[in-house]
Amino acid sequence: MNRAIFSLCAFFFWVGTGTLPAFAQETLKTSQGQELLTPKGIPNLLFFVQRDPNTNTIVYELNLNSKGVLNEEEPIKIYWLRYADGGGKQELNFIQRKFAYGLHVKKLSAEKFELKFVSYSKRTLYLQKGPDGKWHVYAAIQQKPSVLDRVFVRIEGGTLWVPNVVYAEFKGRESATGKEIVERFKP
């Protein structure tokens, strides 16, 4: 069941091709050679999710109130950067929030939250303050505590509702060393 829902998540990346948006300042190349735009200039960016061949990106941003205090009821804002439509922001629709890109959030303490993708609950993430005093999303990448920067989903074929997810990739920085770390896995 989780694989089917994760595949549904990947389906929503299927729409669109891109033009240069306001939020992208550099690109990343996929293993297939496609260039994907990297969100920049988002002050509270935690991590983002992409898939090829779609240029649209899902952004996970820290949700602070006007006084700079974390909204504990909804600590992360999730939205599209619609590169295919000029780079504007767009809220997720109901299906995307509840079955694809949304997060299950569980408050563990005043400064730590457990996060799980609604579409794939086998990998647990944590929102918490780091040694630098800033909020980060942490994940085990190659079984090492790491700050999560990017999730990439590779899809080849499949059907409209169940695309063939070839792999997912977590990219981040090891907590202990700050070195870049990447892990690919088959969901």
Backbone as a printed PyTorch tensor [residue, N CA C, xyz], in Angstrom:
tensor([[[  0.8200,  -1.1980,   0.0000],
         [  0.0000,   0.0000,   0.0000],
         [  0.8630,   1.2610,   0.0000]],

        [[  1.9240,   1.2900,   0.8390],
         [  2.7840,   2.4680,   0.8870],
         [  3.4470,   2.7270,  -0.4540]],

        [[  3.8430,   1.6650,  -1.1650],
         [  4.4800,   1.8410,  -2.4730],
         [  3.5100,   2.4870,  -3.4410]],

        [[  2.2610,   2.0680,  -3.4080],
         [  1.2670,   2.6460,  -4.3080],
         [  1.0510,   4.1280,  -3.9990]],

        [[  0.9880,   4.4610,  -2.7360],
         [  0.7810,   5.8570,  -2.3650],
         [  2.0160,   6.6740,  -2.7150]],

        [[  3.2260,   6.1190,  -2.4890],
         [  4.4500,   6.8320,  -2.8730],
         [  4.4690,   7.0470,  -4.3810]],

        [[  4.0120,   6.0550,  -5.1240],
         [  3.9420,   6.1980,  -6.5730],
         [  2.9590,   7.2920,  -6.9560]],

        [[  1.8630,   7.3850,  -6.2230],
         [  0.9060,   8.4550,  -6.4550],
         [  1.5750,   9.8040,  -6.2070]],

        [[  2.3850,   9.8850,  -5.1500],
         [  3.1450,  11.0970,  -4.8630],
         [  3.9900,  11.4630,  -6.0680]],

        [[  4.6600,  10.4940,  -6.6090],
         [  5.5370,  10.7440,  -7.7460],
         [  4.7480,  11.1890,  -8.9640]],

        [[  3.5310,  10.7010,  -9.1200],
         [  2.6910,  11.0870, -10.2430],
         [  2.4990,  12.5920, -10.3090]],

        [[  2.3260,  13.2200,  -9.1680],
         [  2.0270,  14.6410,  -9.1660],
         [  3.2000,  15.4850,  -9.6460]],

        [[  4.3850,  14.8980,  -9.7290],
         [  5.5240,  15.6090, -10.2940],
         [  5.5100,  15.5510, -11.8120]],

        [[  4.6230,  14.7550, -12.3970],
         [  4.6360,  14.4640, -13.8080],
         [  4.2910,  15.6870, -14.6570]],

        [[  3.6440,  16.6880, -14.1000],
         [  3.1010,  17.7930, -14.8760],
         [  4.1560,  18.8460, -15.1780]],

        [[  4.2260,  19.3000, -16.4190],
         [  4.9430,  20.5200, -16.7510],
         [  6.3940,  20.3900, -17.1460]],

        [[  6.8280,  21.3930, -17.8770],
         [  8.2300,  21.6240, -18.1660],
         [  8.5010,  23.0490, -17.7880]],

        [[  9.7630,  23.4400, -17.7180],
         [ 10.0360,  24.6990, -17.0600],
         [ 10.5890,  25.8310, -17.8720]],

        [[ 10.4180,  27.0140, -17.3110],
         [ 11.1000,  28.2150, -17.7410],
         [ 11.8100,  28.7560, -16.5130]],

        [[ 12.7200,  29.6880, -16.6950],
         [ 13.5130,  30.1760, -15.5780],
         [ 12.6500,  30.9300, -14.5790]],

        [[ 12.5530,  30.4550, -13.3100],
         [ 11.7360,  31.1100, -12.3030],
         [ 12.5470,  32.0860, -11.4690]],

        [[ 11.8080,  32.8900, -10.7120],
         [ 12.4420,  33.8830,  -9.8490],
         [ 13.2270,  33.2370,  -8.7220]],

        [[ 12.8170,  32.0730,  -8.2150],
         [ 13.4560,  31.4760,  -7.0500],
         [ 14.6740,  30.6230,  -7.3840]],

        [[ 14.8980,  30.3110,  -8.6610],
         [ 16.0010,  29.4100,  -9.0120],
         [ 17.2130,  30.2070,  -9.4480]],

        [[ 18.3590,  29.8790,  -8.8750],
         [ 19.5830,  30.5750,  -9.2320],
         [ 20.6440,  29.6240,  -9.7460]],

        [[ 20.4490,  28.3400,  -9.6060],
         [ 21.3900,  27.3650, -10.1310],
         [ 20.6320,  26.1040, -10.4810]],

        [[ 21.3060,  25.1700, -11.1280],
         [ 20.6550,  23.9390, -11.5460],
         [ 21.4060,  22.7290, -11.0090]],

        [[ 20.6910,  21.6160, -10.9560],
         [ 21.2610,  20.3170, -10.6250],
         [ 21.0290,  19.4180, -11.8260]],

        [[ 21.9600,  18.5310, -12.1120],
         [ 21.7780,  17.5790, -13.2070],
         [ 21.3530,  16.2330, -12.6460]],

        [[ 20.3740,  15.6220, -13.2980],
         [ 19.9530,  14.2830, -12.9100],
         [ 20.9040,  13.2790, -13.5460]],

        [[ 20.7620,  12.0190, -13.1490],
         [ 21.6010,  10.9720, -13.7370],
         [ 21.3030,  10.8110, -15.2310]],

        [[ 20.1480,  11.3100, -15.6720],
         [ 19.7690,  11.2490, -17.0790],
         [ 20.2250,  12.4910, -17.8440]],

        [[ 20.9120,  13.4310, -17.1590],
         [ 21.4290,  14.6160, -17.8190],
         [ 20.4960,  15.8090, -17.8450]],

        [[ 19.2740,  15.6540, -17.3030],
         [ 18.3340,  16.7680, -17.2760],
         [ 18.7350,  17.7580, -16.1870]],

        [[ 18.5880,  19.0350, -16.4660],
         [ 18.8770,  20.0580, -15.4750],
         [ 17.6050,  20.4370, -14.7400]],

        [[ 17.6600,  20.3870, -13.4140],
         [ 16.5470,  20.8040, -12.5700],
         [ 16.9680,  22.0530, -11.8100]],

        [[ 16.0600,  23.0040, -11.7000],
         [ 16.3560,  24.2500, -11.0130],
         [ 16.3740,  24.0400,  -9.5050]],

        [[ 17.2910,  24.7180,  -8.8330],
         [ 17.4460,  24.6120,  -7.3860],
         [ 16.8350,  25.8400,  -6.7260]],

        [[ 15.8990,  25.6530,  -5.8060],
         [ 15.3210,  26.8160,  -5.1290],
         [ 16.3780,  27.5570,  -4.3160]],

        [[ 16.4180,  28.8610,  -4.4780],
         [ 17.3280,  29.7210,  -3.7290],
         [ 16.5480,  30.9510,  -3.2810]],

        [[ 17.0610,  31.6440,  -2.2830],
         [ 16.4360,  32.8810,  -1.8380],
         [ 15.1970,  32.6770,  -0.9920]],

        [[ 15.0130,  31.4770,  -0.4630],
         [ 13.8930,  31.1940,   0.4350],
         [ 14.4810,  31.1580,   1.8380]],

        [[ 14.2170,  32.1840,   2.6590],
         [ 14.9380,  32.3340,   3.9300],
         [ 14.8030,  31.1600,   4.9050]],

        [[ 13.6680,  30.4980,   4.9260],
         [ 13.4540,  29.4190,   5.8940],
         [ 13.3080,  28.0580,   5.2280]],

        [[ 13.9650,  27.9000,   4.0700],
         [ 13.9210,  26.6300,   3.3480],
         [ 14.5310,  25.5250,   4.2000]],

        [[ 13.7870,  24.4270,   4.3650],
         [ 14.3110,  23.2610,   5.0800],
         [ 14.8580,  22.2420,   4.0850]],

        [[ 14.0290,  21.8350,   3.1180],
         [ 14.4380,  20.9210,   2.0570],
         [ 13.4330,  21.0260,   0.9280]],

        [[ 13.7240,  20.3690,  -0.1860],
         [ 12.7920,  20.3700,  -1.3040],
         [ 12.7640,  18.9900,  -1.9470]],

        [[ 11.6910,  18.7380,  -2.7120],
         [ 11.4800,  17.4600,  -3.3920],
         [ 11.3390,  17.7340,  -4.8850]],

        [[ 12.0380,  16.9140,  -5.6920],
         [ 11.9620,  17.0310,  -7.1430],
         [ 11.8810,  15.6510,  -7.7740]],

        [[ 11.4850,  15.6250,  -9.0400],
         [ 11.5210,  14.4110,  -9.8460],
         [ 11.7830,  14.8130, -11.2770]],

        [[ 12.3530,  13.9120, -12.0320],
         [ 12.5130,  14.2280, -13.4450],
         [ 11.4740,  13.4450, -14.2350]],

        [[ 11.0060,  13.9510, -15.3430],
         [ 11.4690,  15.1170, -16.0760],
         [ 10.7610,  16.4140, -15.6920]],

        [[ 10.0700,  16.4740, -14.5830],
         [  9.3200,  17.6570, -14.1710],
         [ 10.2340,  18.7060, -13.5540]],

        [[ 10.0330,  19.9500, -13.8970],
         [ 10.8450,  21.0210, -13.3140],
         [ 10.1940,  21.6510, -12.0920]],

        [[  8.9070,  21.3920, -11.8580],
         [  8.2510,  21.9460, -10.6780],
         [  8.8280,  21.2970,  -9.4210]],

        [[  8.8480,  22.0430,  -8.3280],
         [  9.4950,  21.5990,  -7.0980],
         [  8.5650,  21.8050,  -5.9130]],

        [[  8.5830,  20.8660,  -4.9780],
         [  7.8340,  21.0180,  -3.7290],
         [  8.8130,  21.5540,  -2.6940]],

        [[  8.4300,  22.6470,  -2.0370],
         [  9.2690,  23.2930,  -1.0360],
         [  8.7040,  23.0270,   0.3540]],

        [[  9.5890,  22.6940,   1.2920],
         [  9.2460,  22.4930,   2.7000],
         [  9.9720,  23.5990,   3.4630]],

        [[  9.2020,  24.5630,   3.9480],
         [  9.7450,  25.7680,   4.5590],
         [  9.2770,  25.8710,   6.0120]],

        [[ 10.1690,  26.3040,   6.8800],
         [  9.8420,  26.5110,   8.2840],
         [  8.7140,  27.5240,   8.3810]],

        [[  7.7160,  27.2450,   9.2110],
         [  6.5380,  28.0990,   9.3340],
         [  6.6340,  28.9240,  10.6230]],

        [[  7.1090,  30.1450,  10.4800],
         [  7.2520,  31.0560,  11.6200],
         [  6.1690,  32.1240,  11.5660]],

        [[  5.7340,  32.5920,  12.7600],
         [  4.7660,  33.6840,  12.7830],
         [  5.4900,  35.0190,  12.6050]],

        [[  4.7690,  36.1150,  12.6790],
         [  5.3610,  37.4370,  12.4320],
         [  6.4140,  37.8140,  13.4740]],

        [[  6.4220,  37.1410,  14.6220],
         [  7.4200,  37.4110,  15.6640],
         [  8.6140,  36.4610,  15.5720]],

        [[  8.6300,  35.6010,  14.5530],
         [  9.7370,  34.6730,  14.3650],
         [  9.6430,  33.4240,  15.2210]],

        [[  8.4470,  33.1320,  15.7520],
         [  8.2280,  31.9640,  16.6010],
         [  7.6040,  30.8520,  15.7660]],

        [[  8.0700,  29.6350,  15.9750],
         [  7.5730,  28.4820,  15.2280],
         [  6.0880,  28.2410,  15.5000]],

        [[  5.3270,  28.0040,  14.4390],
         [  3.9230,  27.6170,  14.5540],
         [  3.9090,  26.1260,  14.8740]],

        [[  3.6700,  25.7710,  16.1200],
         [  3.7500,  24.3710,  16.5460],
         [  2.6110,  23.5160,  16.0020]],

        [[  1.5030,  24.1370,  15.6180],
         [  0.3890,  23.3840,  15.0410],
         [  0.6970,  22.9590,  13.6040]],

        [[  1.4340,  23.7970,  12.8930],
         [  1.8390,  23.5180,  11.5160],
         [  3.2620,  24.0560,  11.3260]],

        [[  4.2680,  23.2890,  11.7780],
         [  5.6300,  23.8120,  11.7900],
         [  6.2810,  23.9480,  10.4120]],

        [[  5.6990,  23.3240,   9.3930],
         [  6.2880,  23.3780,   8.0550],
         [  5.2150,  23.7730,   7.0380]],

        [[  5.5330,  24.7900,   6.2290],
         [  4.6900,  25.1690,   5.0950],
         [  5.1750,  24.3730,   3.8920]],

        [[  4.2320,  23.8110,   3.1510],
         [  4.5780,  23.0090,   1.9800],
         [  3.8550,  23.6110,   0.7790]],

        [[  4.6010,  23.8630,  -0.2850],
         [  3.9930,  24.4530,  -1.4760],
         [  4.8400,  24.1410,  -2.7100]],

        [[  4.2180,  24.3280,  -3.8630],
         [  4.8920,  24.1780,  -5.1410],
         [  5.6490,  25.4460,  -5.4930]],

        [[  6.7760,  25.3050,  -6.1420],
         [  7.3630,  26.3560,  -6.9660],
         [  7.0820,  25.8860,  -8.3820]],

        [[  6.1850,  26.5700,  -9.0520],
         [  5.7000,  26.1670, -10.3710],
         [  6.6030,  26.7450, -11.4550]],

        [[  7.7810,  26.1600, -11.6070],
         [  8.7390,  26.6350, -12.5930],
         [  8.1400,  26.6250, -13.9970]],

        [[  7.2910,  25.6720, -14.2800],
         [  6.6660,  25.5700, -15.5990],
         [  5.7520,  26.7480, -15.8820]],

        [[  5.3400,  27.4510, -14.8270],
         [  4.4410,  28.6040, -14.9750],
         [  5.1220,  29.8970, -14.5620]],

        [[  6.4320,  29.9880, -14.7100],
         [  7.1480,  31.2210, -14.4050],
         [  7.7210,  31.2990, -13.0020]],

        [[  7.6010,  30.2480, -12.2030],
         [  8.2500,  30.2150, -10.8940],
         [  7.4180,  30.6680,  -9.7250]],

        [[  6.1350,  30.8400,  -9.9060],
         [  5.2820,  31.2790,  -8.8020],
         [  5.0110,  30.1840,  -7.7990]],

        [[  4.5930,  30.6080,  -6.6080],
         [  4.1930,  29.6690,  -5.5600],
         [  2.7540,  29.2280,  -5.7940]],

        [[  2.4670,  27.9780,  -5.4210],
         [  1.1010,  27.4710,  -5.4900],
         [  0.9040,  26.4960,  -4.3420]],

        [[ -0.1900,  26.6570,  -3.6230],
         [ -0.5140,  25.7520,  -2.5240],
         [ -0.7800,  24.3500,  -3.0660]],

        [[ -0.5110,  23.3490,  -2.2590],
         [ -0.8570,  21.9840,  -2.6310],
         [ -2.3710,  21.8340,  -2.5980]],

        [[ -2.8960,  21.0090,  -3.4870],
         [ -4.3290,  20.7270,  -3.4060],
         [ -4.5690,  19.6300,  -2.3670]],

        [[ -5.8230,  19.3130,  -2.1250],
         [ -6.1890,  18.3510,  -1.0800],
         [ -5.5160,  16.9940,  -1.2960]],

        [[ -5.5740,  16.4800,  -2.5070],
         [ -4.9960,  15.1610,  -2.7880],
         [ -3.4890,  15.1840,  -2.5710]],

        [[ -2.8340,  16.2300,  -3.0330],
         [ -1.3860,  16.3460,  -2.8610],
         [ -1.0070,  16.4140,  -1.3830]],

        [[ -1.7810,  17.1530,  -0.5760],
         [ -1.5030,  17.2700,   0.8680],
         [ -1.7440,  15.9650,   1.6110]],

        [[ -2.8450,  15.3020,   1.2810],
         [ -3.2750,  14.1370,   2.0600],
         [ -2.7180,  12.8030,   1.5790]],

        [[ -2.3010,  12.7290,   0.3050],
         [ -1.8710,  11.4440,  -0.2240],
         [ -0.4910,  11.4520,  -0.8670]],

        [[  0.1190,  12.6040,  -1.0390],
         [  1.3810,  12.6420,  -1.7700],
         [  2.4810,  13.3490,  -0.9870]],

        [[  2.4100,  14.6740,  -0.8710],
         [  3.5300,  15.4590,  -0.3610],
         [  3.3850,  15.9490,   1.0630]],

        [[  2.2320,  15.7600,   1.6400],
         [  2.0260,  16.2230,   3.0060],
         [  2.8780,  15.4530,   3.9980]],

        [[  2.9030,  15.9630,   5.2080],
         [  3.6600,  15.3240,   6.2860],
         [  2.7480,  15.0260,   7.4610]],

        [[  2.9500,  13.8650,   8.0720],
         [  2.3770,  13.5930,   9.3870],
         [  3.3590,  14.1960,  10.3840]],

        [[  2.8690,  15.0510,  11.2610],
         [  3.7290,  15.7330,  12.2180],
         [  3.3080,  15.3410,  13.6250]],

        [[  4.2870,  14.9480,  14.4330],
         [  4.0340,  14.5920,  15.8250],
         [  5.0190,  15.3700,  16.6930]],

        [[  4.4790,  16.1750,  17.6090],
         [  5.3350,  16.9590,  18.4960],
         [  5.9090,  16.0330,  19.5700]],

        [[  7.2300,  15.9780,  19.6540],
         [  7.9010,  15.1530,  20.6560],
         [  8.3140,  15.9880,  21.8700]],

        [[  8.6620,  17.2560,  21.6160],
         [  9.0120,  18.2040,  22.6780],
         [  8.8770,  19.6010,  22.0910]],

        [[  9.1860,  20.6130,  22.8930],
         [  9.0700,  21.9920,  22.4040],
         [ 10.0060,  22.2700,  21.2360]],

        [[ 11.0670,  21.5010,  21.1290],
         [ 12.0460,  21.7570,  20.0720],
         [ 12.3430,  20.5370,  19.2140]],

        [[ 11.3900,  19.5790,  19.1660],
         [ 11.6030,  18.4090,  18.3140],
         [ 10.2570,  17.8560,  17.8490]],

        [[ 10.1640,  17.6400,  16.5280],
         [  8.9650,  17.1020,  15.9070],
         [  9.3450,  15.9210,  15.0280]],

        [[  8.5350,  14.8650,  15.0900],
         [  8.7090,  13.7190,  14.2000],
         [  7.9040,  13.9820,  12.9360]],

        [[  8.5080,  13.7140,  11.7780],
         [  7.8660,  13.9350,  10.4890],
         [  7.8990,  12.6590,   9.6710]],

        [[  6.7860,  12.3660,   9.0070],
         [  6.7420,  11.2510,   8.0570],
         [  5.9280,  11.7060,   6.8590]],

        [[  6.4220,  11.3870,   5.6540],
         [  5.6490,  11.6880,   4.4590],
         [  4.3530,  10.8870,   4.4960]],

        [[  3.2470,  11.5030,   4.0990],
         [  1.9760,  10.7830,   4.0660],
         [  2.0270,   9.6510,   3.0520]],

        [[  2.8860,   9.7720,   2.0530],
         [  2.9760,   8.7700,   0.9920],
         [  4.0090,   7.6840,   1.2600]],

        [[  4.8550,   7.8890,   2.2600],
         [  5.9080,   6.9000,   2.5150],
         [  6.3650,   7.0550,   3.9680]],

        [[  5.8460,   6.2160,   4.8320],
         [  6.1020,   6.3750,   6.2730],
         [  7.2820,   5.5530,   6.7870]],

        [[  8.0040,   4.8770,   5.9010],
         [  9.1130,   4.0270,   6.3550],
         [ 10.3500,   4.8170,   6.7540]],

        [[ 10.4740,   6.0660,   6.3280],
         [ 11.6280,   6.8980,   6.6860],
         [ 11.1420,   8.0130,   7.6070]],

        [[ 11.6590,   8.0510,   8.8040],
         [ 11.2840,   9.0800,   9.7650],
         [ 12.2640,  10.2420,   9.6880]],

        [[ 11.7130,  11.4370,   9.6780],
         [ 12.4860,  12.6700,   9.6700],
         [ 12.2190,  13.3860,  10.9890]],

        [[ 13.1100,  14.2890,  11.3630],
         [ 12.9190,  15.0650,  12.5910],
         [ 13.1980,  16.5300,  12.3240]],

        [[ 12.2740,  17.3760,  12.7490],
         [ 12.4890,  18.8190,  12.7280],
         [ 12.9670,  19.2040,  14.1170]],

        [[ 14.1650,  19.7700,  14.1900],
         [ 14.6960,  20.1860,  15.4840],
         [ 15.8010,  21.2120,  15.2810]],

        [[ 16.1410,  21.8850,  16.3700],
         [ 17.2160,  22.8630,  16.2990],
         [ 18.5590,  22.1460,  16.3080]],

        [[ 19.4600,  22.6660,  15.4880],
         [ 20.7990,  22.1130,  15.4070],
         [ 21.7470,  22.8460,  16.3250]],

        [[ 23.0000,  22.4510,  16.3250],
         [ 24.0150,  23.1170,  17.1500],
         [ 24.1640,  24.6020,  16.8190]],

        [[ 23.7630,  24.9870,  15.6010],
         [ 23.8360,  26.3960,  15.2000],
         [ 22.6540,  27.2200,  15.7010]],

        [[ 21.7090,  26.5620,  16.4220],
         [ 20.5360,  27.2500,  16.9530],
         [ 19.4180,  27.4420,  15.9390]],

        [[ 19.5920,  26.9220,  14.7210],
         [ 18.5830,  27.0330,  13.6690],
         [ 17.8440,  25.7120,  13.5150]],

        [[ 16.6050,  25.8110,  13.0160],
         [ 15.8090,  24.6170,  12.7520],
         [ 16.3120,  23.9270,  11.4870]],

        [[ 16.3750,  22.5890,  11.5410],
         [ 16.7530,  21.7650,  10.3960],
         [ 15.8890,  20.5130,  10.4020]],

        [[ 15.7860,  19.8630,   9.2460],
         [ 15.1630,  18.5480,   9.1650],
         [ 16.2900,  17.5320,   9.0930]],

        [[ 16.2440,  16.5620,  10.0170],
         [ 17.2740,  15.5280,  10.1140],
         [ 16.7010,  14.1970,   9.6440]],

        [[ 17.5600,  13.4200,   8.9910],
         [ 17.2000,  12.0850,   8.5180],
         [ 18.4220,  11.1900,   8.6270]],

        [[ 18.1870,   9.9080,   8.7100],
         [ 19.2930,   8.9510,   8.6170],
         [ 19.5680,   8.7460,   7.1320]],

        [[ 20.7480,   9.1750,   6.6930],
         [ 21.1690,   8.9780,   5.3080],
         [ 22.4030,   8.0920,   5.3710]],

        [[ 22.3290,   6.9350,   4.7220],
         [ 23.3580,   5.8970,   4.8480],
         [ 23.5860,   5.5680,   6.3280]],

        [[ 22.5170,   5.5570,   7.0860],
         [ 22.5090,   5.2330,   8.5150],
         [ 23.3130,   6.2290,   9.3560]],

        [[ 23.5280,   7.4380,   8.8380],
         [ 24.2510,   8.4690,   9.5790],
         [ 23.3130,   9.6520,   9.8050]],

        [[ 23.2770,  10.1930,  11.0260],
         [ 22.4470,  11.3800,  11.2700],
         [ 22.8920,  12.5090,  10.3320]],

        [[ 21.9280,  13.0720,   9.5950],
         [ 22.2570,  14.0610,   8.5740],
         [ 21.1610,  15.1150,   8.4850]],

        [[ 21.5470,  16.2970,   8.0300],
         [ 20.5940,  17.3470,   7.7030],
         [ 20.1210,  17.0780,   6.2740]],

        [[ 18.8140,  16.9720,   6.0890],
         [ 18.2330,  16.6930,   4.7800],
         [ 18.1310,  17.9900,   3.9830]],

        [[ 18.6460,  17.9780,   2.7470],
         [ 18.5700,  19.1490,   1.8790],
         [ 17.6260,  18.9300,   0.6930]],

        [[ 17.6060,  17.6930,   0.1630],
         [ 16.8790,  17.4470,  -1.0730],
         [ 16.4160,  16.0030,  -1.1340]],

        [[ 15.2310,  15.8010,  -1.7150],
         [ 14.7310,  14.4710,  -2.0430],
         [ 14.4750,  14.4760,  -3.5460]],

        [[ 14.9350,  13.4330,  -4.2050],
         [ 14.7400,  13.2980,  -5.6420],
         [ 14.0760,  11.9540,  -5.9010]],

        [[ 13.0740,  11.9350,  -6.7960],
         [ 12.3700,  10.7040,  -7.1430],
         [ 12.5360,  10.4640,  -8.6430]],

        [[ 13.0490,   9.2970,  -8.9960],
         [ 13.2350,   8.9210, -10.3990],
         [ 12.1100,   7.9930, -10.8120]],

        [[ 11.3840,   8.3890, -11.8680],
         [ 10.2490,   7.6080, -12.3620],
         [ 10.4820,   7.2660, -13.8210]],

        [[ 10.1960,   6.0160, -14.1650],
         [ 10.2470,   5.5800, -15.5580],
         [  8.9700,   4.8130, -15.8560]],

        [[  8.1020,   5.4210, -16.6130],
         [  6.8920,   4.7380, -17.0560],
         [  5.9030,   4.4730, -15.9420]],

        [[  5.2010,   3.3660, -16.0840],
         [  4.1300,   3.0400, -15.1570],
         [  2.8040,   3.5230, -15.7160]],

        [[  1.8300,   3.6080, -14.8440],
         [  0.5170,   4.0800, -15.2650],
         [  0.2710,   5.4580, -14.6750]],

        [[ -0.8310,   6.0420, -15.0660],
         [ -1.1870,   7.3730, -14.5950],
         [ -1.2240,   7.4290, -13.0660]],

        [[ -1.8460,   6.4540, -12.4130],
         [ -1.9910,   6.4740, -10.9480],
         [ -0.8920,   5.7210, -10.2290]],

        [[ -0.1740,   4.8550, -10.9340],
         [  0.9070,   4.1020, -10.2970],
         [  2.1390,   4.1280, -11.1930]],

        [[  2.8590,   5.2590, -11.1760],
         [  4.0740,   5.3110, -11.9720],
         [  5.1330,   4.3730, -11.4140]],

        [[  6.0750,   3.9750, -12.2410],
         [  7.1480,   3.0930, -11.8140],
         [  8.2570,   3.9190, -11.1490]],

        [[  8.3170,   3.8820,  -9.8330],
         [  9.3520,   4.6020,  -9.0910],
         [ 10.6100,   3.7450,  -9.1100]],

        [[ 11.6220,   4.2100,  -9.8270],
         [ 12.8760,   3.4790,  -9.9530],
         [ 13.6830,   3.6080,  -8.6670]],

        [[ 13.7670,   4.8180,  -8.1420],
         [ 14.4410,   5.0380,  -6.8600],
         [ 14.0600,   6.3910,  -6.2890]],

        [[ 14.3140,   6.5360,  -5.0160],
         [ 14.2490,   7.8310,  -4.3380],
         [ 15.6600,   8.0960,  -3.8310]],

        [[ 16.0000,   9.3660,  -3.7110],
         [ 17.3490,   9.7290,  -3.2860],
         [ 17.2650,  10.8330,  -2.2370]],

        [[ 17.9110,  10.6140,  -1.1100],
         [ 18.0430,  11.6340,  -0.0700],
         [ 19.4420,  12.2200,  -0.1810]],

        [[ 19.5210,  13.5420,  -0.1830],
         [ 20.8090,  14.2170,  -0.2260],
         [ 20.8530,  15.2120,   0.9260]],

        [[ 21.9740,  15.2330,   1.6200],
         [ 22.1040,  16.1490,   2.7450],
         [ 23.5440,  16.3030,   3.1680]],

        [[ 23.7160,  16.6550,   4.4490],
         [ 25.0430,  16.8560,   5.0320],
         [ 25.1120,  16.1030,   6.3490]],

        [[ 26.1770,  15.3280,   6.5210],
         [ 26.3490,  14.5970,   7.7740],
         [ 26.3690,  15.5790,   8.9350]],

        [[ 25.6440,  15.2510,   9.9920],
         [ 25.5890,  16.1280,  11.1660],
         [ 26.9580,  16.3020,  11.8040]],

        [[ 27.7200,  15.2410,  11.8950],
         [ 29.0060,  15.2800,  12.6060],
         [ 30.0950,  16.0140,  11.8400]],

        [[ 30.1050,  15.8710,  10.4930],
         [ 31.2210,  16.4070,   9.7080],
         [ 30.8510,  17.5320,   8.7560]],

        [[ 29.5640,  17.6350,   8.4090],
         [ 29.1330,  18.6140,   7.4170],
         [ 29.3760,  18.1770,   5.9840]],

        [[ 29.9390,  16.9700,   5.7990],
         [ 30.2130,  16.4500,   4.4580],
         [ 28.9050,  16.0760,   3.7630]],

        [[ 28.8740,  16.3100,   2.4260],
         [ 27.7170,  15.9200,   1.6380],
         [ 27.5580,  14.4000,   1.6850]],

        [[ 26.3040,  13.9590,   1.7660],
         [ 26.0050,  12.5290,   1.8150],
         [ 24.7550,  12.2720,   0.9800]],

        [[ 24.7580,  11.1580,   0.2430],
         [ 23.6500,  10.8070,  -0.6420],
         [ 23.3150,   9.3430,  -0.4470]],

        [[ 22.0090,   9.0430,  -0.4590],
         [ 21.5800,   7.6400,  -0.4010],
         [ 20.4240,   7.4470,  -1.3640]],

        [[ 20.5550,   6.4330,  -2.2280],
         [ 19.4740,   6.0170,  -3.1130],
         [ 18.8510,   4.7490,  -2.5540]],

        [[ 17.5300,   4.6640,  -2.6850],
         [ 16.8560,   3.4520,  -2.2330],
         [ 15.6030,   3.2410,  -3.0610]],

        [[ 15.1870,   2.0080,  -3.1200],
         [ 13.9590,   1.6330,  -3.8190],
         [ 12.8300,   1.6320,  -2.7940]],

        [[ 11.8710,   2.5380,  -2.9310],
         [ 10.7640,   2.5780,  -1.9380],
         [  9.8660,   1.3710,  -2.0330]]])
